[in-house]
């Protein structure tokens, strides 16, 4: 799983990074976490206000701070999608 935290370094962006790291650690999900600070790169996601959170290329939230529960839901859902597939 690839998680990107979009933000130029504001307090909310730093808090989002902290929360994401905590949730990933607690959930034992294998994830690569990176920060995107370049405003041009952030805008390629269609995000005009930060903080933003991208999980596996999909923008989950932008312009406001998600709750820890929201982050957990997105990470666990994406991290478990392989195991949710039906085998025929």
C-alpha positions in Angstrom: 0.0 0.0 0.0 1.2 3.5 -0.8 0.1 6.4 1.3 0.9 10.0 0.4 0.4 12.9 2.8 -0.2 16.1 0.8 0.9 19.3 2.5 3.5 22.0 2.6 4.3 21.6 6.3 1.5 23.3 8.1 0.5 22.2 11.6 -2.5 20.2 10.3 -0.3 18.5 7.7 2.2 17.5 10.4 -0.7 16.2 12.6 -2.0 14.1 9.7 1.4 12.6 9.2 1.6 11.7 12.9 -1.9 10.1 12.8 -1.3 8.1 9.7 2.0 6.7 11.1 0.2 5.8 14.3 -2.7 4.0 12.5 -0.3 2.1 10.2 1.8 1.0 13.1 -1.3 -0.1 15.2 -2.9 -1.8 12.2 0.2 -3.7 11.2 -0.5 -2.9 7.6 2.5 -3.0 5.2 2.5 0.6 3.8 5.0 3.0 2.2 4.3 6.5 3.6 5.6 9.6 1.8 5.1 13.3 2.1 4.3 15.4 -0.9 5.3 19.0 -0.3 5.6 20.3 -3.9 2.4 22.3 -4.6 2.5 21.4 -8.4 2.6 17.7 -7.5 -0.2 18.2 -5.0 -2.3 19.9 -7.7 -1.9 17.0 -10.0 -4.2 15.1 -7.6 -6.8 17.9 -8.1 -6.2 19.0 -4.5 -6.2 22.8 -4.0 -6.2 22.9 -0.2 -4.3 20.9 2.3 -3.9 18.7 4.2 -4.7 15.8 1.8 -4.4 12.1 2.0 -3.9 9.7 -0.9 -4.1 5.9 -0.5 -3.0 3.9 -3.5 -3.4 6.8 -5.9 -6.9 7.7 -4.7 -7.6 11.0 -2.9 -9.4 10.1 0.3 -9.7 13.7 1.8 -8.5 17.2 1.0 -8.7 20.5 2.7 -9.7 19.2 6.2 -8.3 17.0 8.9 -9.8 13.4 8.9 -10.5 11.6 12.2 -8.3 8.8 13.3 -11.3 6.5 12.7 -11.6 7.6 9.1 -7.9 7.1 8.5 -8.1 3.6 10.0 -11.1 2.7 7.9 -9.4 3.8 4.7 -6.1 2.0 5.5 -7.6 -1.2 6.7 -10.1 -1.3 3.8 -7.3 -0.8 1.2 -4.9 -3.1 3.0 -7.3 -5.9 3.2 -8.8 -5.7 -0.3 -6.6 -8.6 -1.5 -8.1 -10.9 1.2 -11.7 -9.8 0.4 -11.5 -11.2 -3.1 -13.6 -14.3 -3.7 -11.7 -17.4 -5.0 -13.5 -19.5 -7.5 
